[in-house]
Amino acid sequence: MTTARVEPPRTARPGRRPELDAIRALVVVGLVFFHSALVFDAGDDYYVKNAETTSATMIATGLGVIWAMPMMFLIAGLSSWHSLRRRGPAGFAAERLRRLGVPLVFATLTIIPVPQWLRSRADPGYHESYPRFLVRFFDVRLEPSEFPFVLRGTYFEFGHLWFVVLLLVFSLLLAPLVGRLPRGLGGRVRESAATAVRRRGVVLLAAVPVAMISALLGLEQAYAAWSRWAYLLFFLYGFALASDERFRAAMRRDAPLAAAIGVVLFMIGLPEFVAAGGDPLTDMNGLAIGARAVYGAAGWCWLVAILGLLDRRRPAPASVQRDAQVPAPVPQDAPASVQDRPDGLGRQVYGYLSAAVLPLYILHQPILVAVAYGVVGWHAPIAVKYAAIVVATLTLTLAAYDLLVRRTRVTRFLFGMRARA
């Protein structure tokens, strides 16, 4: 039995969207500021805690968690559409295993245990060496009910690489599913959805499934306060959005409306979380369920607003202006046009950061925890300690990437980077 090929979209992407790479880089750099704040947060059990804590970080972190990681999954879904069309299901799965599976295994074996070890070292009576701690860290058992995080242990964790685990699993599930779709089914569904979103506000209805998952399945603090299954939905939304330019046109058109609704929902949801008491992320009382539903809907509105408003700042593609036929498609791996990327130094910085996103993401948290482990012992105000952790972490992470990762073929491979041309 032969499998169907991924159908080409009715309309194709007219060029690269550099704002997506910029968002990815912004989120990864922003994680340094976010995780540094957790060192001083009164409600979070971070690896290293300052003696003096504050609750003021809750609102600031809430402004980030509502959109940052959902956006990463949405963008991953967008790129998966183009990668699947280029490589086919088998090639796509192989590429995902190389670009995500290899760094996941390598980092888990080498640097992911560091934060857990430093958490133990915070106890003055703990003197176990790192090699001896590794034996206990890798004492694991299988728990299929926690899929896809089926490896569990007293000390074992994937840490901040939960994002890589989910993205890899979602990609590997998507590849055979797309390959086995009945011929023509995907095109008919896409055509119906793309026709529907031509009506103002329809694209915002995608918030309803997100709200339902958030309300009924709860939110998971370990995964940036979203359900792992909500992330799957964002990933699939991104995959669908890349398939037709009419979805992009709808997001551009409805971005101001989405921004207004998203802000209102956030202002409603935040007090609801506070008033719910207990654990509003998982409690099944009416107020907590309502707060999570509002949170889920707000998250989708924020994504539409951010992507749509950024896209509105660039000249509209001819396809979007006409909402009909489009120019000849540009291959995903073709060089970006001069109009799509900055010139000179800006282009160099753009290329550098675009390639660095995954390695920087992998490296930042072990380095941050190591820096914070020393800084929390200072006799200084929270603001001074926070600034020191952020600056030192950014500097050391960039240095580690530049000096230890990007310069050799072996290290580039281990961190999921493409080989140098």
N, C-alpha and C positions, 0 to 999 in steps of 0.2 A: 504493500500500500504506500503510495507516494504522499508526501505531505505538501500542503498548499504553500506557495510562496507568499511572503508578506506583500499585500497589495499596495501599489503606489497610491498616494493620496490624490484626491481630485485636484488639489492645489498643493504646490510645493514651496518650501521655504525659499524666499528670494535671496537670502544672504545670511551671513553669520549675525549673531546678536551679542555683541561684546558686553552688553550690560549684564548678561547672565554670568559670564566669567567674573565680572566685577562684583556681582552679588555674592558669588561663592567665596571669593577672596575676602570680602567684607565680613561674611559670617565667620570664617575661620579666624580672622584677626579679632573679631568681636568676641569669640569664645575665650580669648585670653583675658579680656576685661570681665566677662561673665564669670568664669571660673575663679578669677582672682577675688571677685566680690563674695563668692561662697566661703572663702576663708574667714570672712567676718560676719556671715549671715547667721542670725540667731536660730533660724529654723531648719537649716540644712546640715546634715551629717557629712561634711566634706572630709577628705583625708587628713588635712591639717587645719586646726582651728585656732584662731587667735583667742587669747584669754578674754578680751573685751569684744563683744559682738553687738550687732545692731539689727533692727527689723526694717531699717530704711531701704535696704537693698531689694525688698520684695517687689515694689512697684517698678523699679528700674529693670530688674530681671524679667518681670512680667511683660514689659514692652518688647523684650527680645524673644522670649520663648514662644510667644503667640504666633510668630511668623518665621523665625530663623531656620529651624530644622525642617518644618514643613516645606519651606522654600527649597531647601537642599534636595529633598526627595522629589519635589515637582520638577526641578531642573534636571535631575537624574532621569526622570521619566521622559522628559523632552529629548534628551540626548539619546536615550535608548531607542526611540522610534527611528532615528536616523541611522544608528548603528545596526539595528536589525535589518533595515532595508539594504544596507551596504553589504553586510556579512552573512545574512541568513541566520536562522536560529542556532545552528551548530557553531558557526564562527563567532556569533555574539556571546554564547555561553563560554566558549574557550577564552575569548578576550576578557570577559568579566572575571573568570577564574585567575587569569594572569594578573590583571590590574587591581583586583580587590582581594582575591584569595591568598595570593603570595604575601602581600604586606600584612594581611591579617594574621597569618600563621607566624611570620617572622617577628612581628611586633609583640604578639602574645607570648612568644618564647623568650623574648629578650628584655623589653622595656615596660610592658604593661604591668608586671608584678611590682615595679618600683614604688608606685603610690601606696599599695597595700603594705609593703614592708615599712615605709616611712610612717604610715599610720600606727603600726606596732611600735616603732622606735620612739614615738611620742611618749610612751610609758617609760619612765626612768629606770624601771626594773627590767626592761627588755634589752638583751644584748646579743640576740641571735644574728649571725652573719647572713648576708644576702644569699650565698649559695645554699646554706642550710634552710633558709626560709623557702627557697624555691621548691624544695622537696614537699613541703606542706602545701604550697600554693597549687601545685599540680596534682594534688590528691583529689581526684574528681569522680563524679558519678553521673550516670545518664538519667535525665528527667524529661522524657518526651513531652509531658504536659506543658513544659515551659517553652515549647517550640517558638522561634528557632534557637533559643538559648538553652540547648539541651544539655550542655556540660555545666554542672553545678558542683560547688565545693565550699568548704568553710571559708577559704581564703580566695579561691579561684574566681576570676571575673574577666570579662572582656573590656571592662573599664569604658572609656569614652569611645572605644571602637565598636560599641553597639550599633552605631550608624553604619559602619562597614559591614557588619554581620547582616543587618536587615537589608541593606542595599544589594548585597551579594545574593541573598536568598530570594528576594523579590525578582531579581534579574533572572536567576536560574529557573524560577517558576514561570516567568513570563515567556521565556524562549520556546519551550515545547508547546505552551498554550497557543501562542501565535502561529506556530508551525502547523497546528492541527485544526485551526479554524476552517469551517467549511468555506469553500471558495465563494466569494461574493458577499458572505455574511458581514464581514467587517466593513466593507464598503457601504452596504445598505444602512447599517447602524450609524456609521459616521455621517452619511448624507442626511439622515433624519435629524441627528443632533445638530449638525452644522446649519441646517435650515432653521431649526428652532431658535438657535441663539441669535439669529438676525433680529429677533424681537428684543427690545430693550429690557434688561434686567433678567432675562432667562438664564444667562450664564451664572448668575448668583444663586440659582436654585441648587447648584452643586453643593452648596453649604448644608443642605438638609441631611444627606447621608453622613457627612462629617459630624454634624451635631448629634445625630442618633448614635453613632459609634461612641462618641465622647461621653454622652449621657448614660448609655446603657452598659458599656464595657468599662467605663472609668478611665482615668488618666494615670499614667505610670511615671512617678517622680524620677525613677532611674533613667528614663528615656526622655528627658527634657520636658516632662509634664504633658506628654501626649501618649495616647494608646499606640502600640506597635501596629495595630490594624488601621488606625487612622493614617499612619505613615504609608501603609500599602495603598490606601485610597489616593493620597496625594501623588504617589508614584504613578498610579494608573491614570490619574487625571492629567499629569504631565505627558504621558505617553499618548493619550487621546488628543490633547491640545496641539501637539506637534503635527498631527495628521492632516490638518486642514487650516488654511489661512483665515477662514471665517471665524474660527475660535479666537485667533489673535485679534482680529478686527473687533469682535465683541468685547474683549477685555480692554482694548484701547477706548472704545466708546463708553463703557460702563465704569471705567476706573474712578471718576469722581463720585459717582453714586456709591460704589463699593467702599471708597474711603470714608464717606460720611456715615454709612451704615456700620462699618467696622469700628469706627471711633465710638459711636453710640453704644454698640454692643459691648465693647470693652469697658466703657464707663458703667454700664449696667452690671456686667458680670463680675467685676472686681469686688464691689461691695457684697454681692451675693456670696462669693467665696468666703469672705470674712465673716458674714453673718451665719453661714452654714455651720461653723464650728466643727469640732471633731476632725475628721479627715475628709475634706470636701472632694479630694481627688477620687475617692473610692466609695464613700458612704452612699447608701441608697435611699436617703430621705429626699423629700420633694425639693427642698431648697438646693441641696447639693447636685441633684440630677439636673435641675433647671440651670444652675450656674455652669455646669459642664456643657450643656446644650448651647447656651449662649457663647461660651468660650469657643466651641468647635465652629459655630457659624461665623464668629468674628475672625477666626483664623483664616478661613477661606476668603472672606471679604478683604482681609489685609493682603493676601497673596494677589488677588485680582487687582487691587489698588496699586500695589507696588509695581507689578509687572506692567500693568496698563499705563500708569503715569510715566514710568521710565521710557516705555515704547512711544508714548505721545511726544516725547521730547526729540525724537529722531524723525526724519522725513518718512512719511508713510510709504510702504511699498506700493507699487502700482496696483498689485492685486487687492490690497486693502482699500485703496482709493476707489477702485472700480467695483469691488466686491463681486468679482466675476473671474475672468481668466487672468492668469499670472504669467510673467516671463518664464523662460526656460529655467528649470531648477538648477541650483548651484550644488555640486557634490559636497557632502559634509566635510570631506577631507581636503577640499580645495582651499587655497590661500584666501584669507579674508581680503576684501577690497580695501583700497585706500580710504574710502568713505567709512568703512566699518571699524577701522582701527586708527589710533593716533599715529602721528609721524614721529620720527627721530627718537628722542629719549623716551617719550611716552609709549611708543611701540615696544621698546626694549623692556620697560617696566611691565607693560601689559603681558608680554610673552613670558617674562620671568615669573610673575605671580600666578599666571594661568597654569603653568606647569608645576608650580610649587604647592598648590592647594592641598592635595592629599598628603604629601610628606609633612607639611606644616601641621596639618590636623593630627597626624599620628604622633608627632614629636612634642606638641605643645604641652600636653597635660603632665607627663612625667617630669618634664623640665620645670613646669610651674610648681608642682608639688615639692620638688627638691628645693627650689628657691624659697617658697613659703615656709618650708621646714626651718630654714635659718632665720628668715625675717621676723616670724612671729615672736621670737625671743627678744627682739629689740625693745627698748623702752622709748617708744615713740607713739604719736597719735595714729589712729586708724588711717587717716588720709595719707600720711607719709608712708606707712607700711604698704598700703594699697598701691600707691604710685611706684614704689620700689619694686614690688612684685611684677607689676605690669611691664615696666621698662626692662627689667632684667630678663623676664621671660621672653619678650619679643626679641630682644637682642640675641639671647642665647639660642632661641629656636631658629632664627634666621641664619645665625652662624653655623649651627649644626647642619642645617639643610645645605647651605652653600659649600661648606668645607667637607662634610662627611657623606652627603647623599648624592648630590647632583653631578659630581665630577668623575664617577667611574660607572662603567656599564653594569657591574655587579650590584652596586648599591642602588642605582636607578631601578634595576629590575626588582630588587627586594622591597622597594618602596612604591612599586606600581607605576613607575614613570616609563614613558616611551624611550627607546634607545635614541641616542643622538643621531641626527641625520648625517 
